[in-house]
Amino acid sequence: MRIEHLGLRTMFLIPSVKVYNAKYSKTRQSVAMTIHNFLTRTFGGYTCASGNIYGYFSGADAPNEYDELREFRVSFEDDEAGTKLKKLQEFLATLCHDIHEECIYLERGQCTMLIYPDA
């Protein structure tokens, strides 16, 4: 038997409506393809879950926003400098700005965080 450990599970959520509709992107490119290209190039693959994934969020403009979400997952080991995690965080900050989101939810192992775009 062969077992390969892939590292920590890392997951982020993107509003479903924005994943497949380029009108939500400032660049007018498919958000799904942008995510696909980054994750396959950086991590060698990913999984995506859809279905009954939804959440309520307190935002700057609204106290109780609702979104239906798409979940993207990758697993990876990182170096001591956290290079891969940093790349993912930078990608999500750029994506967040591109699709006009206040922030993007990210989990890495047991740690959860919100990724905001650069000011």
LINFENPE-V786714 format. One record per residue. N is the residue number from 1. SS is DSSP state (helix for helix, strand for strand, loop for the rest). NEAR is the number of other C-alpha atoms within 8 Angstrom. Layout:
n->[N,N]
ss->[SS,SS]
near->[NEAR,NEAR]
//
This chain:
n->[1,2,3,4,5,6,7,8,9,10,11,12,13,14,15,16,17,18,19,20,21,22,23,24,25,26,27,28,29,30,31,32,33,34,35,36,37,38,39,40,41,42,43,44,45,46,47,48,49,50,51,52,53,54,55,56,57,58,59,60,61,62,63,64,65,66,67,68,69,70,71,72,73,74,75,76,77,78,79,80,81,82,83,84,85,86,87,88,89,90,91,92,93,94,95,96,97,98,99,100,101,102,103,104,105,106,107,108,109,110,111,112,113,114,115,116,117,118,119]
ss->[loop,loop,loop,loop,loop,loop,loop,strand,strand,strand,strand,strand,strand,strand,strand,helix,helix,helix,helix,loop,loop,helix,helix,helix,loop,loop,loop,loop,loop,loop,helix,helix,helix,helix,helix,helix,helix,helix,helix,helix,helix,helix,helix,loop,loop,loop,strand,strand,strand,loop,loop,loop,loop,strand,strand,strand,strand,loop,loop,loop,loop,loop,loop,loop,strand,strand,strand,strand,strand,strand,strand,strand,strand,strand,strand,strand,loop,loop,loop,loop,loop,loop,helix,helix,helix,helix,helix,helix,helix,helix,helix,helix,helix,helix,helix,helix,helix,helix,loop,loop,loop,loop,strand,strand,strand,strand,strand,strand,loop,loop,strand,strand,strand,strand,strand,strand,loop,loop,loop]
near->[2,3,4,4,4,7,8,9,11,12,11,11,11,10,10,10,7,12,12,9,10,11,6,10,14,8,5,8,9,11,12,8,8,9,8,8,8,8,12,10,8,7,10,7,8,11,7,8,7,8,5,5,9,8,8,8,8,8,9,6,4,7,8,8,9,8,9,11,12,14,12,11,11,12,11,10,7,10,7,5,5,8,9,9,8,8,8,8,9,8,8,11,14,10,9,15,11,11,10,8,8,10,10,14,10,12,12,10,7,5,6,8,7,8,12,9,12,6,2]
//
